[in-house]
Each structure stands twice: as C-alpha cells, then as structure tokens.
Amino acid sequence: MWDGITQRKEKLFNIASMMDNVSLQNSGNNTGERIRSLRKESGMTQVELATEIGISRSHLTKIETGADLPSREILMAVSTYFNVSLDWITKGISADNGLNTKEKLLLAAFRKIPEDEADAYLHLLLKRSEIAENSKIEKK
C-alpha cells in the first residue's frame, strides 16, 4: 500500500516539476524580451547593460534571446537598474504606479547621480515645468 502511494507522489512530483520547467522556459523568452526592451528604450548597448549588472555580453545575449534563463541575482540587478518590479520583468505584471518607461528610466538615472547634481537637475526641471505651465495659461 505505501509503495503505491509513494509511487503516485513521485509521479505527481515529476509532473509538477516538468510543468514548472515548461513554465520557466516559456516565461524565459518573454523575460529576455522585456530586458531587451528596457535596454533598447534606454539607448544602451548589450556591453553597457552587461557591465552595469555584472555579467558578460554573451550571457546577456543568451538571456535576451531566451537561450538562457537569468538568475535571481541578475533579475534583481536589472530590476534595480531600471527601477522596475521583478513581477514585470518575469511575468509582465506591473504595479500600476502611473509611470511610463521614459519616466522610469529618468527616475533610475536620477537616483544614480550625485545629490548636488540631482538638486540642480530637479531645480531645472521645476523651472522648465513652470515655464511650460505659464505658456499654456497664456495661450488660453
């Protein structure tokens, strides 16, 4: 009796394991496509992104084409660099924070610059925004 239960458990485990692998393989290419999209939208080369996240260009190529799955460490590095969630990178599910890709890239870049430069850019953007707003009001 126990042998039959053990065999069924092993069979179910093997089926579940195969399904997990299929799921990972199917999501891997989409994950790679999303990483490629982030890289291209930011105007980066594969060499530049690979350097930023600490991997080789050839490994990044394999990830982007779906030939290799990124490790958790790589996913975390991409997530941090581009300021996107792991859910978005791996599943395409995004927390709706209202930011488009350019805004996310701007925020990620802003977080990487020294504080004094960030303050100067912020001041410039606020002034430019004020000028644009005043221009809209004058046109009305």
N, CA, C and O atoms as CSV, one atom per row, in Angstrom:
chain,resi,resn,atom,element,x,y,z
A,1,MET,N,N,0.814,-1.187,0.000
A,1,MET,CA,C,0.000,0.000,0.000
A,1,MET,C,C,0.860,1.254,0.000
A,1,MET,O,O,0.622,2.166,-0.792
A,2,TRP,N,N,1.868,1.313,0.887
A,2,TRP,CA,C,2.713,2.502,0.960
A,2,TRP,C,C,3.505,2.689,-0.319
A,2,TRP,O,O,3.754,3.820,-0.738
A,3,ASP,N,N,3.908,1.578,-0.948
A,3,ASP,CA,C,4.658,1.694,-2.193
A,3,ASP,C,C,3.822,2.358,-3.273
A,3,ASP,O,O,4.335,3.171,-4.043
A,4,GLY,N,N,2.545,2.021,-3.337
A,4,GLY,CA,C,1.656,2.631,-4.332
A,4,GLY,C,C,1.494,4.125,-4.099
A,4,GLY,O,O,1.513,4.906,-5.051
A,5,ILE,N,N,1.336,4.529,-2.846
A,5,ILE,CA,C,1.193,5.954,-2.513
A,5,ILE,C,C,2.490,6.692,-2.828
A,5,ILE,O,O,2.469,7.788,-3.388
A,6,THR,N,N,3.610,6.086,-2.468
A,6,THR,CA,C,4.908,6.715,-2.729
A,6,THR,C,C,5.125,6.887,-4.228
A,6,THR,O,O,5.602,7.929,-4.678
A,7,GLN,N,N,4.769,5.855,-5.000
A,7,GLN,CA,C,4.930,5.939,-6.452
A,7,GLN,C,C,4.048,7.035,-7.043
A,7,GLN,O,O,4.484,7.771,-7.928
A,8,ARG,N,N,2.812,7.149,-6.562
A,8,ARG,CA,C,1.914,8.202,-7.064
A,8,ARG,C,C,2.454,9.586,-6.709
A,8,ARG,O,O,2.409,10.506,-7.525
A,9,LYS,N,N,2.968,9.725,-5.473
A,9,LYS,CA,C,3.539,11.012,-5.062
A,9,LYS,C,C,4.723,11.377,-5.950
A,9,LYS,O,O,4.855,12.521,-6.385
A,10,GLU,N,N,5.582,10.395,-6.214
A,10,GLU,CA,C,6.745,10.654,-7.062
A,10,GLU,C,C,6.315,11.043,-8.472
A,10,GLU,O,O,6.890,11.943,-9.084
A,11,LYS,N,N,5.293,10.351,-8.979
A,11,LYS,CA,C,4.801,10.653,-10.321
A,11,LYS,C,C,4.220,12.069,-10.375
A,11,LYS,O,O,4.492,12.818,-11.314
A,12,LEU,N,N,3.421,12.433,-9.369
A,12,LEU,CA,C,2.862,13.790,-9.311
A,12,LEU,C,C,3.964,14.830,-9.179
A,12,LEU,O,O,3.903,15.888,-9.805
A,13,PHE,N,N,4.971,14.530,-8.368
A,13,PHE,CA,C,6.088,15.452,-8.204
A,13,PHE,C,C,6.811,15.653,-9.532
A,13,PHE,O,O,7.157,16.777,-9.894
A,14,ASN,N,N,7.039,14.552,-10.259
A,14,ASN,CA,C,7.720,14.646,-11.554
A,14,ASN,C,C,6.904,15.456,-12.555
A,14,ASN,O,O,7.460,16.257,-13.306
A,15,ILE,N,N,5.593,15.254,-12.568
A,15,ILE,CA,C,4.726,16.016,-13.472
A,15,ILE,C,C,4.765,17.496,-13.110
A,15,ILE,O,O,4.891,18.351,-13.986
A,16,ALA,N,N,4.658,17.795,-11.823
A,16,ALA,CA,C,4.700,19.193,-11.375
A,16,ALA,C,C,6.038,19.827,-11.727
A,16,ALA,O,O,6.097,20.983,-12.147
A,17,SER,N,N,7.103,19.068,-11.554
A,17,SER,CA,C,8.434,19.573,-11.870
A,17,SER,C,C,8.573,19.870,-13.359
A,17,SER,O,O,9.146,20.890,-13.744
A,18,MET,N,N,8.041,18.964,-14.205
A,18,MET,CA,C,8.084,19.192,-15.651
A,18,MET,C,C,7.275,20.429,-16.021
A,18,MET,O,O,7.695,21.212,-16.874
A,19,MET,N,N,6.124,20.611,-15.389
A,19,MET,CA,C,5.285,21.772,-15.681
A,19,MET,C,C,5.992,23.058,-15.266
A,19,MET,O,O,5.907,24.065,-15.969
A,20,ASP,N,N,6.689,23.033,-14.127
A,20,ASP,CA,C,7.452,24.202,-13.692
A,20,ASP,C,C,8.532,24.548,-14.706
A,20,ASP,O,O,8.738,25.717,-15.032
A,21,ASN,N,N,9.222,23.518,-15.204
A,21,ASN,CA,C,10.275,23.761,-16.189
A,21,ASN,C,C,9.710,24.348,-17.472
A,21,ASN,O,O,10.300,25.264,-18.043
A,22,VAL,N,N,8.578,23.835,-17.931
A,22,VAL,CA,C,7.943,24.371,-19.132
A,22,VAL,C,C,7.540,25.817,-18.897
A,22,VAL,O,O,7.740,26.673,-19.759
A,23,SER,N,N,6.975,26.086,-17.730
A,23,SER,CA,C,6.563,27.445,-17.395
A,23,SER,C,C,7.759,28.385,-17.380
A,23,SER,O,O,7.684,29.494,-17.910
A,24,LEU,N,N,8.864,27.952,-16.775
A,24,LEU,CA,C,10.065,28.783,-16.736
A,24,LEU,C,C,10.627,29.002,-18.128
A,24,LEU,O,O,11.052,30.108,-18.461
A,25,GLN,N,N,10.634,27.952,-18.946
A,25,GLN,CA,C,11.169,28.093,-20.294
A,25,GLN,C,C,10.303,29.041,-21.114
A,25,GLN,O,O,10.827,29.866,-21.863
A,26,ASN,N,N,9.001,28.935,-20.984
A,26,ASN,CA,C,8.114,29.816,-21.740
A,26,ASN,C,C,8.227,31.258,-21.275
A,26,ASN,O,O,8.189,32.178,-22.092
A,27,SER,N,N,8.364,31.465,-19.976
A,27,SER,CA,C,8.468,32.832,-19.476
A,27,SER,C,C,9.857,33.388,-19.708
A,27,SER,O,O,10.037,34.605,-19.750
A,28,GLY,N,N,10.850,32.510,-19.862
A,28,GLY,CA,C,12.218,32.969,-20.044
A,28,GLY,C,C,12.391,33.857,-21.251
A,28,GLY,O,O,13.042,34.899,-21.163
A,29,ASN,N,N,11.819,33.466,-22.383
A,29,ASN,CA,C,11.969,34.272,-23.578
A,29,ASN,C,C,11.268,35.608,-23.406
A,29,ASN,O,O,11.795,36.639,-23.822
A,30,ASN,N,N,10.087,35.605,-22.799
A,30,ASN,CA,C,9.403,36.867,-22.546
A,30,ASN,C,C,10.211,37.730,-21.585
A,30,ASN,O,O,10.267,38.951,-21.737
A,31,THR,N,N,10.830,37.102,-20.605
A,31,THR,CA,C,11.686,37.835,-19.676
A,31,THR,C,C,12.834,38.473,-20.442
A,31,THR,O,O,13.135,39.652,-20.260
A,32,GLY,N,N,13.462,37.696,-21.288
A,32,GLY,CA,C,14.558,38.220,-22.107
A,32,GLY,C,C,14.105,39.345,-23.017
A,32,GLY,O,O,14.816,40.333,-23.197
A,33,GLU,N,N,12.917,39.192,-23.591
A,33,GLU,CA,C,12.383,40.245,-24.460
A,33,GLU,C,C,12.130,41.523,-23.675
A,33,GLU,O,O,12.383,42.620,-24.174
A,34,ARG,N,N,11.635,41.391,-22.451
A,34,ARG,CA,C,11.399,42.584,-21.630
A,34,ARG,C,C,12.720,43.252,-21.249
A,34,ARG,O,O,12.814,44.480,-21.241
A,35,ILE,N,N,13.734,42.457,-20.935
A,35,ILE,CA,C,15.046,43.020,-20.616
A,35,ILE,C,C,15.611,43.730,-21.845
A,35,ILE,O,O,16.144,44.834,-21.735
A,36,ARG,N,N,15.498,43.103,-23.009
A,36,ARG,CA,C,15.973,43.734,-24.245
A,36,ARG,C,C,15.234,45.046,-24.501
A,36,ARG,O,O,15.841,46.045,-24.887
A,37,SER,N,N,13.935,45.034,-24.286
A,37,SER,CA,C,13.134,46.239,-24.487
A,37,SER,C,C,13.599,47.373,-23.570
A,37,SER,O,O,13.748,48.511,-24.015
A,38,LEU,N,N,13.826,47.066,-22.300
A,38,LEU,CA,C,14.325,48.078,-21.357
A,38,LEU,C,C,15.669,48.631,-21.818
A,38,LEU,O,O,15.905,49.839,-21.791
A,39,ARG,N,N,16.539,47.726,-22.238
A,39,ARG,CA,C,17.876,48.138,-22.672
A,39,ARG,C,C,17.801,49.049,-23.888
A,39,ARG,O,O,18.437,50.102,-23.926
A,40,LYS,N,N,17.022,48.637,-24.878
A,40,LYS,CA,C,16.922,49.426,-26.108
A,40,LYS,C,C,16.244,50.770,-25.865
A,40,LYS,O,O,16.673,51.788,-26.407
A,41,GLU,N,N,15.188,50.779,-25.053
A,41,GLU,CA,C,14.487,52.027,-24.773
A,41,GLU,C,C,15.370,53.011,-24.019
A,41,GLU,O,O,15.159,54.222,-24.088
A,42,SER,N,N,16.356,52.490,-23.300
A,42,SER,CA,C,17.269,53.382,-22.582
A,42,SER,C,C,18.466,53.772,-23.445
A,42,SER,O,O,19.309,54.564,-23.024
A,43,GLY,N,N,18.536,53.210,-24.658
A,43,GLY,CA,C,19.623,53.545,-25.577
A,43,GLY,C,C,20.947,52.890,-25.228
A,43,GLY,O,O,22.008,53.378,-25.618
A,44,MET,N,N,20.890,51.793,-24.498
A,44,MET,CA,C,22.113,51.111,-24.068
A,44,MET,C,C,22.487,49.994,-25.028
A,44,MET,O,O,21.628,49.387,-25.668
A,45,THR,N,N,23.789,49.735,-25.115
A,45,THR,CA,C,24.259,48.563,-25.845
A,45,THR,C,C,24.242,47.374,-24.893
A,45,THR,O,O,24.092,47.532,-23.682
A,46,GLN,N,N,24.396,46.188,-25.459
A,46,GLN,CA,C,24.473,44.998,-24.607
A,46,GLN,C,C,25.697,45.063,-23.702
A,46,GLN,O,O,25.637,44.655,-22.542
A,47,VAL,N,N,26.795,45.570,-24.224
A,47,VAL,CA,C,28.019,45.677,-23.424
A,47,VAL,C,C,27.786,46.591,-22.223
A,47,VAL,O,O,28.201,46.271,-21.109
A,48,GLU,N,N,27.125,47.724,-22.444
A,48,GLU,CA,C,26.875,48.671,-21.355
A,48,GLU,C,C,25.999,48.061,-20.265
A,48,GLU,O,O,26.322,48.154,-19.081
A,49,LEU,N,N,24.882,47.431,-20.668
A,49,LEU,CA,C,24.000,46.837,-19.661
A,49,LEU,C,C,24.685,45.676,-18.950
A,49,LEU,O,O,24.593,45.544,-17.729
A,50,ALA,N,N,25.370,44.836,-19.718
A,50,ALA,CA,C,26.060,43.693,-19.113
A,50,ALA,C,C,27.054,44.168,-18.055
A,50,ALA,O,O,27.156,43.573,-16.982
A,51,THR,N,N,27.779,45.230,-18.355
A,51,THR,CA,C,28.735,45.786,-17.395
A,51,THR,C,C,28.015,46.293,-16.149
A,51,THR,O,O,28.465,46.056,-15.029
A,52,GLU,N,N,26.902,46.987,-16.345
A,52,GLU,CA,C,26.147,47.548,-15.214
A,52,GLU,C,C,25.616,46.470,-14.273
A,52,GLU,O,O,25.586,46.660,-13.057
A,53,ILE,N,N,25.194,45.335,-14.839
A,53,ILE,CA,C,24.595,44.294,-13.997
A,53,ILE,C,C,25.577,43.164,-13.660
A,53,ILE,O,O,25.214,42.197,-12.990
A,54,GLY,N,N,26.821,43.297,-14.130
A,54,GLY,CA,C,27.871,42.370,-13.724
A,54,GLY,C,C,27.896,41.024,-14.415
A,54,GLY,O,O,28.240,40.015,-13.799
A,55,ILE,N,N,27.531,40.996,-15.703
A,55,ILE,CA,C,27.613,39.748,-16.464
A,55,ILE,C,C,28.315,40.023,-17.791
A,55,ILE,O,O,28.586,41.177,-18.124
A,56,SER,N,N,28.608,38.973,-18.543
A,56,SER,CA,C,29.240,39.154,-19.851
A,56,SER,C,C,28.188,39.510,-20.903
A,56,SER,O,O,27.000,39.236,-20.735
A,57,ARG,N,N,28.652,40.123,-21.985
A,57,ARG,CA,C,27.742,40.468,-23.072
A,57,ARG,C,C,27.126,39.200,-23.668
A,57,ARG,O,O,25.943,39.182,-24.007
A,58,SER,N,N,27.930,38.145,-23.794
A,58,SER,CA,C,27.407,36.910,-24.385
A,58,SER,C,C,26.311,36.295,-23.514
A,58,SER,O,O,25.346,35.735,-24.033
A,59,HIS,N,N,26.458,36.397,-22.191
A,59,HIS,CA,C,25.416,35.883,-21.301
A,59,HIS,C,C,24.144,36.711,-21.459
A,59,HIS,O,O,23.044,36.159,-21.493
A,60,LEU,N,N,24.290,38.034,-21.555
A,60,LEU,CA,C,23.124,38.894,-21.765
A,60,LEU,C,C,22.436,38.554,-23.082
A,60,LEU,O,O,21.207,38.529,-23.149
A,61,THR,N,N,23.212,38.294,-24.121
A,61,THR,CA,C,22.632,37.903,-25.414
A,61,THR,C,C,21.788,36.648,-25.257
A,61,THR,O,O,20.675,36.574,-25.776
A,62,LYS,N,N,22.316,35.664,-24.543
A,62,LYS,CA,C,21.576,34.419,-24.327
A,62,LYS,C,C,20.290,34.666,-23.548
A,62,LYS,O,O,19.263,34.052,-23.835
A,63,ILE,N,N,20.339,35.559,-22.567
A,63,ILE,CA,C,19.140,35.880,-21.787
A,63,ILE,C,C,18.112,36.573,-22.672
A,63,ILE,O,O,16.933,36.219,-22.653
A,64,GLU,N,N,18.557,37.561,-23.446
A,64,GLU,CA,C,17.631,38.320,-24.288
A,64,GLU,C,C,16.977,37.458,-25.365
A,64,GLU,O,O,15.834,37.705,-25.750
A,65,THR,N,N,17.692,36.454,-25.848
A,65,THR,CA,C,17.135,35.587,-26.890
A,65,THR,C,C,16.371,34.396,-26.326
A,65,THR,O,O,15.755,33.639,-27.076
A,66,GLY,N,N,16.409,34.228,-25.010
A,66,GLY,CA,C,15.689,33.122,-24.390
A,66,GLY,C,C,16.474,31.832,-24.361
A,66,GLY,O,O,15.939,30.792,-23.974
A,67,ALA,N,N,17.755,31.875,-24.769
A,67,ALA,CA,C,18.580,30.672,-24.753
A,67,ALA,C,C,19.038,30.321,-23.342
A,67,ALA,O,O,19.421,29.183,-23.074
A,68,ASP,N,N,18.997,31.294,-22.449
A,68,ASP,CA,C,19.404,31.074,-21.062
A,68,ASP,C,C,18.447,31.831,-20.153
A,68,ASP,O,O,17.950,32.897,-20.516
A,69,LEU,N,N,18.191,31.282,-18.981
A,69,LEU,CA,C,17.337,31.959,-18.005
A,69,LEU,C,C,18.202,32.776,-17.054
A,69,LEU,O,O,19.241,32.296,-16.603
A,70,PRO,N,N,17.793,33.999,-16.743
A,70,PRO,CA,C,18.580,34.802,-15.807
A,70,PRO,C,C,18.442,34.273,-14.384
A,70,PRO,O,O,17.389,33.771,-13.991
A,71,SER,N,N,19.512,34.394,-13.631
A,71,SER,CA,C,19.465,34.011,-12.216
A,71,SER,C,C,18.689,35.070,-11.441
A,71,SER,O,O,18.397,36.150,-11.955
A,72,ARG,N,N,18.368,34.744,-10.218
A,72,ARG,CA,C,17.677,35.709,-9.353
A,72,ARG,C,C,18.530,36.968,-9.174
A,72,ARG,O,O,18.007,38.083,-9.158
A,73,GLU,N,N,19.845,36.781,-9.039
A,73,GLU,CA,C,20.741,37.924,-8.861
A,73,GLU,C,C,20.695,38.845,-10.077
A,73,GLU,O,O,20.687,40.068,-9.932
A,74,ILE,N,N,20.665,38.266,-11.263
A,74,ILE,CA,C,20.607,39.071,-12.486
A,74,ILE,C,C,19.267,39.789,-12.568
A,74,ILE,O,O,19.211,40.970,-12.912
A,75,LEU,N,N,18.191,39.078,-12.253
A,75,LEU,CA,C,16.869,39.714,-12.270
A,75,LEU,C,C,16.815,40.885,-11.293
A,75,LEU,O,O,16.258,41.937,-11.607
A,76,MET,N,N,17.394,40.699,-10.112
A,76,MET,CA,C,17.420,41.775,-9.113
A,76,MET,C,C,18.233,42.963,-9.621
A,76,MET,O,O,17.843,44.114,-9.429
A,77,ALA,N,N,19.359,42.684,-10.266
A,77,ALA,CA,C,20.207,43.763,-10.785
A,77,ALA,C,C,19.478,44.557,-11.868
A,77,ALA,O,O,19.538,45.786,-11.887
A,78,VAL,N,N,18.792,43.855,-12.767
A,78,VAL,CA,C,18.024,44.526,-13.824
A,78,VAL,C,C,16.885,45.328,-13.207
A,78,VAL,O,O,16.639,46.472,-13.589
A,79,SER,N,N,16.201,44.722,-12.260
A,79,SER,CA,C,15.094,45.391,-11.577
A,79,SER,C,C,15.554,46.686,-10.918
A,79,SER,O,O,14.904,47.723,-11.049
A,80,THR,N,N,16.659,46.620,-10.220
A,80,THR,CA,C,17.193,47.795,-9.532
A,80,THR,C,C,17.674,48.841,-10.531
A,80,THR,O,O,17.394,50.030,-10.378
A,81,TYR,N,N,18.393,48.396,-11.549
A,81,TYR,CA,C,18.965,49.339,-12.517
A,81,TYR,C,C,17.878,50.135,-13.240
A,81,TYR,O,O,17.987,51.352,-13.389
A,82,PHE,N,N,16.829,49.442,-13.688
A,82,PHE,CA,C,15.777,50.108,-14.460
A,82,PHE,C,C,14.585,50.546,-13.611
A,82,PHE,O,O,13.633,51.132,-14.125
A,83,ASN,N,N,14.641,50.260,-12.318
A,83,ASN,CA,C,13.553,50.630,-11.409
A,83,ASN,C,C,12.209,50.040,-11.851
A,83,ASN,O,O,11.198,50.738,-11.930
A,84,VAL,N,N,12.232,48.744,-12.132
A,84,VAL,CA,C,11.004,48.026,-12.473
A,84,VAL,C,C,10.870,46.842,-11.523
A,84,VAL,O,O,11.857,46.394,-10.939
A,85,SER,N,N,9.660,46.343,-11.371
A,85,SER,CA,C,9.437,45.237,-10.438
A,85,SER,C,C,9.877,43.906,-11.042
A,85,SER,O,O,9.924,43.739,-12.261
A,86,LEU,N,N,10.197,42.972,-10.158
A,86,LEU,CA,C,10.508,41.616,-10.616
A,86,LEU,C,C,9.302,40.995,-11.302
A,86,LEU,O,O,9.454,40.251,-12.271
A,87,ASP,N,N,8.105,41.293,-10.807
A,87,ASP,CA,C,6.890,40.780,-11.446
A,87,ASP,C,C,6.803,41.244,-12.893
A,87,ASP,O,O,6.389,40.480,-13.766
A,88,TRP,N,N,7.188,42.486,-13.153
A,88,TRP,CA,C,7.105,42.972,-14.536
A,88,TRP,C,C,8.149,42.280,-15.394
A,88,TRP,O,O,7.852,41.867,-16.515
A,89,ILE,N,N,9.372,42.147,-14.883
A,89,ILE,CA,C,10.426,41.513,-15.676
A,89,ILE,C,C,10.082,40.063,-15.976
A,89,ILE,O,O,10.235,39.617,-17.113
A,90,THR,N,N,9.619,39.321,-14.976
A,90,THR,CA,C,9.409,37.885,-15.156
A,90,THR,C,C,8.050,37.511,-15.719
A,90,THR,O,O,7.930,36.509,-16.424
A,91,LYS,N,N,7.013,38.305,-15.417
A,91,LYS,CA,C,5.660,37.923,-15.820
A,91,LYS,C,C,4.938,38.969,-16.652
A,91,LYS,O,O,3.871,38.697,-17.202
A,92,GLY,N,N,5.502,40.149,-16.747
A,92,GLY,CA,C,4.824,41.223,-17.462
A,92,GLY,C,C,3.747,41.891,-16.633
A,92,GLY,O,O,2.969,42.695,-17.147
A,93,ILE,N,N,3.698,41.558,-15.338
A,93,ILE,CA,C,2.702,42.144,-14.437
A,93,ILE,C,C,3.331,43.363,-13.789
A,93,ILE,O,O,4.422,43.287,-13.226
A,94,SER,N,N,2.646,44.470,-13.871
A,94,SER,CA,C,3.207,45.699,-13.337
A,94,SER,C,C,2.321,46.283,-12.259
A,94,SER,O,O,1.097,46.312,-12.380
A,95,ALA,N,N,2.969,46.749,-11.198
A,95,ALA,CA,C,2.224,47.527,-10.211
A,95,ALA,C,C,1.936,48.859,-10.884
A,95,ALA,O,O,2.854,49.515,-11.377
A,96,ASP,N,N,0.707,49.257,-10.910
A,96,ASP,CA,C,0.341,50.472,-11.626
A,96,ASP,C,C,0.748,51.695,-10.817
A,96,ASP,O,O,-0.007,52.204,-9.988
A,97,ASN,N,N,1.962,52.145,-11.087
A,97,ASN,CA,C,2.428,53.344,-10.404
A,97,ASN,C,C,2.275,54.575,-11.282
A,97,ASN,O,O,2.668,55.673,-10.890
A,98,GLY,N,N,1.710,54.398,-12.460
A,98,GLY,CA,C,1.434,55.525,-13.336
A,98,GLY,C,C,2.637,56.029,-14.102
A,98,GLY,O,O,2.527,57.032,-14.806
A,99,LEU,N,N,3.776,55.379,-13.995
A,99,LEU,CA,C,4.967,55.828,-14.705
A,99,LEU,C,C,5.115,55.077,-16.019
A,99,LEU,O,O,4.981,53.855,-16.068
A,100,ASN,N,N,5.396,55.832,-17.092
A,100,ASN,CA,C,5.705,55.163,-18.351
A,100,ASN,C,C,7.193,54.816,-18.366
A,100,ASN,O,O,7.913,55.135,-17.420
A,101,THR,N,N,7.651,54.172,-19.421
A,101,THR,CA,C,9.034,53.696,-19.477
A,101,THR,C,C,10.031,54.842,-19.374
A,101,THR,O,O,11.021,54.734,-18.651
A,102,LYS,N,N,9.785,55.931,-20.084
A,102,LYS,CA,C,10.712,57.069,-20.033
A,102,LYS,C,C,10.798,57.642,-18.620
A,102,LYS,O,O,11.878,58.009,-18.157
A,103,GLU,N,N,9.670,57.716,-17.950
A,103,GLU,CA,C,9.668,58.237,-16.580
A,103,GLU,C,C,10.432,57.308,-15.640
A,103,GLU,O,O,11.145,57.768,-14.748
A,104,LYS,N,N,10.281,55.997,-15.842
A,104,LYS,CA,C,11.018,55.036,-15.019
A,104,LYS,C,C,12.521,55.153,-15.261
A,104,LYS,O,O,13.317,55.106,-14.323
A,105,LEU,N,N,12.902,55.308,-16.539
A,105,LEU,CA,C,14.317,55.454,-16.859
A,105,LEU,C,C,14.876,56.750,-16.280
A,105,LEU,O,O,15.995,56.776,-15.770
A,106,LEU,N,N,14.096,57.819,-16.360
A,106,LEU,CA,C,14.510,59.101,-15.794
A,106,LEU,C,C,14.722,58.972,-14.284
A,106,LEU,O,O,15.713,59.464,-13.743
A,107,LEU,N,N,13.796,58.316,-13.622
A,107,LEU,CA,C,13.906,58.120,-12.176
A,107,LEU,C,C,15.128,57.269,-11.829
A,107,LEU,O,O,15.848,57.569,-10.877
A,108,ALA,N,N,15.357,56.215,-12.597
A,108,ALA,CA,C,16.515,55.355,-12.345
A,108,ALA,C,C,17.813,56.137,-12.531
A,108,ALA,O,O,18.738,56.008,-11.729
A,109,ALA,N,N,17.883,56.947,-13.587
A,109,ALA,CA,C,19.080,57.759,-13.829
A,109,ALA,C,C,19.254,58.798,-12.727
A,109,ALA,O,O,20.365,59.024,-12.249
A,110,PHE,N,N,18.163,59.422,-12.331
A,110,PHE,CA,C,18.194,60.458,-11.292
A,110,PHE,C,C,18.755,59.902,-9.984
A,110,PHE,O,O,19.501,60.584,-9.281
A,111,ARG,N,N,18.394,58.670,-9.668
A,111,ARG,CA,C,18.842,58.053,-8.415
A,111,ARG,C,C,20.336,57.727,-8.419
A,111,ARG,O,O,20.928,57.516,-7.361
A,112,LYS,N,N,20.945,57.686,-9.603
A,112,LYS,CA,C,22.348,57.297,-9.706
A,112,LYS,C,C,23.315,58.471,-9.673
A,112,LYS,O,O,24.515,58.271,-9.484
A,113,ILE,N,N,22.823,59.680,-9.850
A,113,ILE,CA,C,23.732,60.825,-9.905
A,113,ILE,C,C,23.956,61.401,-8.508
A,113,ILE,O,O,23.130,61.213,-7.616
A,114,PRO,N,N,25.074,62.101,-8.323
A,114,PRO,CA,C,25.341,62.705,-7.009
A,114,PRO,C,C,24.231,63.672,-6.596
A,114,PRO,O,O,23.565,64.271,-7.441
A,115,GLU,N,N,24.046,63.810,-5.292
A,115,GLU,CA,C,22.931,64.596,-4.767
A,115,GLU,C,C,22.958,66.051,-5.228
A,115,GLU,O,O,21.910,66.619,-5.533
A,116,ASP,N,N,24.145,66.660,-5.284
A,116,ASP,CA,C,24.200,68.059,-5.713
A,116,ASP,C,C,23.764,68.212,-7.168
A,116,ASP,O,O,23.086,69.178,-7.516
A,117,GLU,N,N,24.154,67.258,-8.019
A,117,GLU,CA,C,23.699,67.283,-9.412
A,117,GLU,C,C,22.195,67.040,-9.480
A,117,GLU,O,O,21.489,67.687,-10.254
A,118,ALA,N,N,21.714,66.110,-8.670
A,118,ALA,CA,C,20.277,65.807,-8.660
A,118,ALA,C,C,19.480,67.047,-8.278
A,118,ALA,O,O,18.440,67.328,-8.874
A,119,ASP,N,N,19.963,67.786,-7.289
A,119,ASP,CA,C,19.277,69.018,-6.884
A,119,ASP,C,C,19.244,70.031,-8.023
A,119,ASP,O,O,18.223,70.678,-8.257
A,120,ALA,N,N,20.364,70.164,-8.731
A,120,ALA,CA,C,20.429,71.112,-9.850
A,120,ALA,C,C,19.460,70.702,-10.960
A,120,ALA,O,O,18.745,71.544,-11.504
A,121,TYR,N,N,19.437,69.409,-11.297
A,121,TYR,CA,C,18.513,68.935,-12.332
A,121,TYR,C,C,17.060,69.117,-11.901
A,121,TYR,O,O,16.212,69.512,-12.702
A,122,LEU,N,N,16.785,68.833,-10.655
A,122,LEU,CA,C,15.425,68.994,-10.150
A,122,LEU,C,C,14.993,70.450,-10.253
A,122,LEU,O,O,13.876,70.739,-10.682
A,123,HIS,N,N,15.870,71.364,-9.863
A,123,HIS,CA,C,15.568,72.796,-9.950
A,123,HIS,C,C,15.296,73.188,-11.406
A,123,HIS,O,O,14.340,73.907,-11.696
A,124,LEU,N,N,16.146,72.707,-12.314
A,124,LEU,CA,C,15.974,72.998,-13.740
A,124,LEU,C,C,14.639,72.462,-14.258
A,124,LEU,O,O,13.923,73.163,-14.972
A,125,LEU,N,N,14.309,71.235,-13.902
A,125,LEU,CA,C,13.045,70.637,-14.352
A,125,LEU,C,C,11.834,71.377,-13.793
A,125,LEU,O,O,10.848,71.590,-14.499
A,126,LEU,N,N,11.911,71.761,-12.542
A,126,LEU,CA,C,10.791,72.503,-11.945
A,126,LEU,C,C,10.611,73.860,-12.621
A,126,LEU,O,O,9.483,74.281,-12.879
A,127,LYS,N,N,11.719,74.544,-12.910
A,127,LYS,CA,C,11.638,75.831,-13.608
A,127,LYS,C,C,11.039,75.635,-14.999
A,127,LYS,O,O,10.164,76.390,-15.422
A,128,ARG,N,N,11.523,74.610,-15.704
A,128,ARG,CA,C,11.034,74.332,-17.065
A,128,ARG,C,C,9.556,73.981,-17.033
A,128,ARG,O,O,8.799,74.405,-17.906
A,129,SER,N,N,9.146,73.221,-16.052
A,129,SER,CA,C,7.744,72.853,-15.905
A,129,SER,C,C,6.888,74.088,-15.645
A,129,SER,O,O,5.793,74.218,-16.192
A,130,GLU,N,N,7.390,74.988,-14.813
A,130,GLU,CA,C,6.671,76.229,-14.508
A,130,GLU,C,C,6.523,77.087,-15.764
A,130,GLU,O,O,5.464,77.666,-16.000
A,131,ILE,N,N,7.577,77.167,-16.563
A,131,ILE,CA,C,7.529,77.937,-17.811
A,131,ILE,C,C,6.507,77.324,-18.758
A,131,ILE,O,O,5.717,78.040,-19.374
A,132,ALA,N,N,6.523,75.998,-18.875
A,132,ALA,CA,C,5.566,75.317,-19.759
A,132,ALA,C,C,4.136,75.555,-19.294
A,132,ALA,O,O,3.251,75.798,-20.115
A,133,GLU,N,N,3.903,75.489,-18.003
A,133,GLU,CA,C,2.561,75.705,-17.452
A,133,GLU,C,C,2.095,77.135,-17.709
A,133,GLU,O,O,0.949,77.357,-18.099
A,134,ASN,N,N,2.980,78.099,-17.492
A,134,ASN,CA,C,2.633,79.501,-17.748
A,134,ASN,C,C,2.340,79.740,-19.218
A,134,ASN,O,O,1.470,80.538,-19.567
A,135,SER,N,N,3.066,79.048,-20.071
A,135,SER,CA,C,2.848,79.175,-21.511
A,135,SER,C,C,1.461,78.667,-21.892
A,135,SER,O,O,0.792,79.265,-22.735
A,136,LYS,N,N,1.026,77.573,-21.278
A,136,LYS,CA,C,-0.314,77.030,-21.538
A,136,LYS,C,C,-1.386,78.010,-21.089
A,136,LYS,O,O,-2.387,78.202,-21.780
A,137,ILE,N,N,-1.181,78.628,-19.939
A,137,ILE,CA,C,-2.164,79.576,-19.398
A,137,ILE,C,C,-2.272,80.797,-20.302
A,137,ILE,O,O,-3.373,81.292,-20.543
A,138,GLU,N,N,-1.138,81.287,-20.806
A,138,GLU,CA,C,-1.137,82.467,-21.672
A,138,GLU,C,C,-1.848,82.198,-22.990
A,138,GLU,O,O,-2.460,83.106,-23.552
A,139,LYS,N,N,-1.780,80.966,-23.496
A,139,LYS,CA,C,-2.418,80.621,-24.769
A,139,LYS,C,C,-3.927,80.572,-24.652
A,139,LYS,O,O,-4.619,80.693,-25.663
A,140,LYS,N,N,-4.459,80.400,-23.456
A,140,LYS,CA,C,-5.909,80.280,-23.263
A,140,LYS,C,C,-6.568,81.575,-23.360
A,140,LYS,O,O,-7.788,81.659,-23.222
